[in-house]
Amino acid sequence: MAPATLFKHEVDSQPWPELDYAQWKDTCATLHLWTQIVGKIRLAQTPWLNHAWHVPLYVTTQGLSTSPIPYDKRTFQIDFDLVNHLLLIETNDGAVTSMPLKGRSVADFYASLLAVLGSLGLRVRIHKTPSEMVDGIAFDQDHRHATYDPQAAHRFGQALVQTDRVFKQFRARFIGKCSPVHFFWGSFDLAVTRFSGRPAPQHPGGVPNCPDWVTREAYSHEVSSCGFWPGGEALPYPVFYAYAYPEPFGFKSAAVRPKGARYNADFHEFILPYEEVRLAPEPDVMLLDFLQSSYDAVANLGRWDRAALERTLPPKQHDPD
């Protein structure tokens, strides 16, 4: 039997691709809204999990996925393929279809996706106002955002792949309660969150177009959280970030590494520019140092029970043979 043909796409020579926010901000804004539509479809169909862990997307080798979504006795899945630039829709009973990812308005994307789902017998209704945005335009009315640069979207997908890989190494060091590494479409960032196990003060809420009770459940217990954000108007370049809720006294002046990391008083978190990691001789080592040192500051200043929550080495892998 002849081997299957493998299709290889052109990729950046660097595993950590360049990600210039100014160059792709219009595509970023459009893609953000597309992920909100897909994420809200998952939200509408999935049983509620603590801390809203039922709503995020997950990084794949090609982009982002909802994972299986229940629909009566069936399941379906929606994937952003940022390599071949397709939105893939699959069901457990064998239906497979796709939509091209191209320059098209949010309103067109919304109408087309709901029509495709309807043709598969999947009739879903979602709240059409974007979450966590001030003055967001209803999806079916948004003809403003309609840009899609395939190369930029591909670079973003590969940045997610690299970040997801390192975040999972960091997550493996913790045996206490910890979130998956997951992509929140509301804020458009990849995150992983550790919990001390102790209740936290009630969060003040105030996130635009997000009920306060959702935010308060998300921060019901003390957390140390880190993530990757591709940038926005308030901070026009991609960053890795780390924060605590509640923030322990002394955190903002903690010795978080590497040298390029700094505390941002507007965001109440440490940030490390993505570009510094990308250009480092050993990007994985630099990023892990940032994640670990920021967590160390939270856990030490907040007096977490580190002996009960951490392990220094993962268990040995045994060959099943």
C-alpha positions in Angstrom: 0.0 0.0 0.0 1.4 3.4 -0.9 2.0 5.8 1.9 -0.4 8.6 2.5 0.5 11.9 0.9 1.7 14.5 3.3 1.0 18.2 2.6 3.5 20.6 4.1 2.8 24.3 4.3 5.4 27.0 4.3 6.1 28.1 7.8 8.4 30.6 9.4 12.0 29.5 9.9 11.7 30.3 13.6 9.4 28.1 15.7 8.3 31.2 17.5 7.0 33.4 14.7 7.1 37.1 14.5 3.8 38.6 15.6 3.5 42.4 14.9 0.2 43.6 16.3 0.2 46.8 14.2 0.6 44.7 11.1 -2.3 42.3 11.8 -4.6 44.2 14.2 -7.5 44.3 11.8 -7.3 40.5 11.2 -6.9 40.1 15.0 -10.1 42.0 15.6 -12.1 40.0 13.1 -10.7 36.7 14.2 -11.5 37.6 17.8 -15.2 38.2 16.9 -15.3 34.9 14.9 -14.0 33.0 17.9 -16.7 34.7 20.0 -19.4 33.4 17.8 -18.0 29.8 17.9 -17.4 30.1 21.6 -20.9 31.2 22.3 -22.2 28.2 20.4 -20.2 26.0 22.7 -21.5 28.0 25.7 -25.1 27.7 24.6 -24.9 23.9 24.3 -22.6 22.8 27.1 -23.4 22.1 30.8 -22.0 24.8 33.1 -18.6 24.0 34.7 -17.0 25.8 37.6 -15.1 29.0 36.7 -16.7 28.9 33.2 -14.4 26.2 32.1 -17.0 24.9 29.7 -16.7 27.9 27.4 -13.0 28.2 26.2 -11.5 26.8 23.0 -8.4 24.6 23.0 -5.2 24.8 20.9 -4.7 22.1 18.2 -1.8 21.5 15.8 -3.7 23.6 13.2 -5.4 26.3 15.4 -8.3 26.2 17.8 -11.1 23.7 18.6 -14.3 23.7 20.6 -13.8 20.0 21.5 -17.1 17.9 21.2 -20.2 19.9 21.9 -23.4 18.0 22.9 -26.6 18.4 20.9 -29.3 16.1 22.2 -27.9 12.6 21.6 -25.4 13.8 19.0 -22.1 15.8 19.3 -20.5 18.2 17.0 -17.2 20.1 16.9 -16.0 23.3 15.3 -12.3 23.9 14.5 -10.4 26.9 13.3 -7.8 25.5 10.9 -5.3 28.4 10.7 -3.0 26.5 8.4 -5.4 25.6 5.6 -7.7 28.6 6.5 -10.9 26.7 7.0 -13.6 26.5 9.7 -14.3 22.8 10.0 -17.6 21.4 11.3 -17.9 17.7 12.1 -20.5 15.6 13.8 -20.3 12.2 15.5 -22.5 10.6 12.9 -20.0 11.3 10.1 -21.0 14.7 8.6 -18.0 16.9 7.7 -18.3 20.3 6.2 -16.3 23.5 6.1 -16.3 27.2 5.5 -13.4 29.2 4.1 -11.6 31.6 6.4 -11.2 34.7 4.2 -12.0 38.4 4.2 -15.7 38.4 5.2 -17.7 40.4 7.6 -18.6 39.2 11.1 -22.3 39.4 10.0 -21.6 37.2 7.0 -19.6 34.7 9.1 -22.4 34.5 11.7 -25.2 34.0 9.1 -23.1 31.4 7.1 -22.1 29.4 10.2 -25.7 29.2 11.6 -26.9 28.2 8.1 -24.3 25.4 7.9 -25.2 24.2 11.4 -28.9 24.2 10.4 -28.2 22.1 7.3 -26.7 19.5 9.7 -29.8 19.6 11.9 -28.1 21.6 14.6 -30.2 24.6 15.4 -28.4 26.8 17.9 -29.3 30.3 19.3 -26.7 32.5 20.9 -26.6 35.9 22.6 -25.4 38.1 19.7 -23.6 40.9 21.7 -19.8 40.4 22.0 -18.6 39.6 25.5 -16.0 41.6 27.4 -16.2 44.5 24.9 -17.3 48.0 25.4 -19.8 49.1 22.7 -19.6 45.8 20.8 -21.7 45.5 17.6 -24.2 42.7 17.5 -22.8 39.9 15.3 -25.6 40.0 12.7 -25.1 43.7 12.3 -21.3 43.9 12.2 -20.1 44.7 8.7 -17.1 46.8 10.0 -14.8 43.9 10.9 -14.1 41.9 7.7 -10.3 41.5 7.4 -8.5 38.2 7.2 -4.8 38.0 6.4 -4.0 34.2 6.1 -0.2 34.6 6.8 -0.9 36.7 9.9 -3.5 34.2 11.1 -1.1 31.3 10.5 1.6 33.1 12.6 -0.8 33.6 15.4 -1.9 30.0 15.3 1.8 28.9 15.5 2.4 31.3 18.4 -0.5 29.6 20.2 1.0 26.1 19.5 4.4 27.1 21.0 2.8 28.8 24.0 0.4 25.9 24.7 3.3 23.5 24.6 5.3 25.4 27.3 2.3 26.2 29.4 1.5 22.5 29.7 5.0 21.9 30.9 4.5 24.5 33.6 1.1 23.1 34.5 2.6 19.7 35.1 4.5 21.0 38.1 1.4 21.6 40.1 -0.8 18.9 41.8 -3.3 21.2 43.3 -6.5 22.4 41.6 -5.5 23.9 38.2 -7.3 24.9 35.1 -6.6 23.3 31.7 -4.5 25.4 29.3 -7.4 27.0 27.4 -8.2 29.9 25.1 -10.8 32.4 26.4 -12.6 33.9 23.4 -14.0 36.8 25.5 -10.6 38.3 26.3 -8.8 36.5 23.3 -6.0 35.0 25.4 -4.5 31.6 26.2 -4.4 31.1 30.0 -3.7 28.6 32.8 -4.7 29.2 36.4 -3.5 27.6 39.7 -5.6 27.7 42.9 -4.4 27.8 46.5 -7.6 26.1 47.7 -8.6 29.0 50.0 -11.6 31.2 49.3 -10.9 34.7 48.0 -12.6 38.0 48.7 -15.6 38.7 46.5 -14.5 40.0 43.1 -15.9 43.5 42.3 -16.9 42.4 38.8 -17.4 45.1 36.2 -16.2 43.2 33.1 -18.1 44.7 30.1 -21.0 42.5 28.8 -20.2 39.8 31.3 -22.5 39.2 34.3 -20.8 39.9 37.7 -21.8 36.5 39.0 -19.7 34.8 36.3 -16.6 36.8 37.2 -17.2 36.2 40.9 -17.4 32.5 40.4 -14.2 32.6 38.3 -12.4 34.3 41.2 -14.1 32.6 44.1 -10.8 31.2 45.3 -7.3 32.5 45.4 -5.5 32.2 42.1 -2.2 32.6 40.4 -2.8 33.0 36.7 -0.7 33.4 33.6 -1.4 33.7 29.9 -0.6 35.0 26.5 -2.4 37.9 24.9 -1.7 39.0 21.3 -2.2 42.7 22.0 -4.9 45.4 21.8 -5.4 49.1 21.7 -4.4 49.5 25.3 -1.2 47.6 24.9 -0.3 47.3 21.2 2.1 44.4 21.2 1.8 40.7 22.3 2.7 39.8 25.8 2.9 37.0 28.3 1.3 38.0 31.6 1.0 36.9 35.2 -1.2 38.1 38.0 -2.8 37.1 41.3 -6.2 37.5 42.8 -6.2 38.7 45.5 -2.9 40.3 44.8 -0.6 39.7 47.9 1.1 42.6 49.5 4.5 43.2 47.9 3.7 41.4 44.6 4.2 44.4 42.4 7.8 44.8 43.5 8.6 41.1 43.5 11.8 39.9 41.7 10.0 38.3 38.7 12.4 37.1 36.0 13.7 37.5 33.3 15.1 41.1 33.3 12.6 42.2 30.7 9.5 41.4 32.9 7.9 44.4 34.6 4.8 45.1 36.6 2.1 47.0 34.7 0.1 49.1 37.2 -2.8 49.6 34.7 -3.3 45.9 34.2 -2.2 44.9 37.7 0.0 42.1 36.4 3.5 41.4 35.3 4.1 41.4 31.6 6.9 40.0 29.4 6.9 41.0 25.8 6.4 38.1 23.4 9.2 39.5 21.2 11.8 39.1 24.0 10.9 35.4 24.3 10.8 34.9 20.6 14.3 36.3 20.1 15.8 34.6 23.2 18.5 31.9 22.6 16.2 29.5 24.5 12.6 30.8 24.4 11.2 27.8 26.4 13.6 28.4 29.2 12.9 32.1 29.4 9.2 31.7 29.3 9.2 28.9 32.0 11.4 31.2 34.2 8.8 33.9 33.9 5.9 31.6 34.7 7.7 30.0 37.6 9.2 33.1 39.2 5.8 35.0 39.0 4.1 32.0 40.6 6.8 31.8 43.3 6.1 35.4 44.2 2.4 34.8 44.5 2.8 31.5 46.5 5.4 32.9 48.9 3.9 36.3 49.5 0.4 34.7 49.8 1.7 31.9 52.0 0.3 29.1 49.9 0.8 25.5 51.2 3.4 24.8 48.5 4.4 21.4 49.9 0.9 20.1 49.4 0.3 21.8 46.0 3.5 21.2 44.0 5.9 18.5 42.8 9.4 19.1 41.7 9.6 16.4 39.1 6.8 14.6 37.1 6.4 10.9 37.7 8.7 8.7 35.6 7.3 7.6 32.3 7.3 3.8 32.0 7.3 2.0 28.6 4.2 -0.2 28.5 6.2 -3.0 26.9 
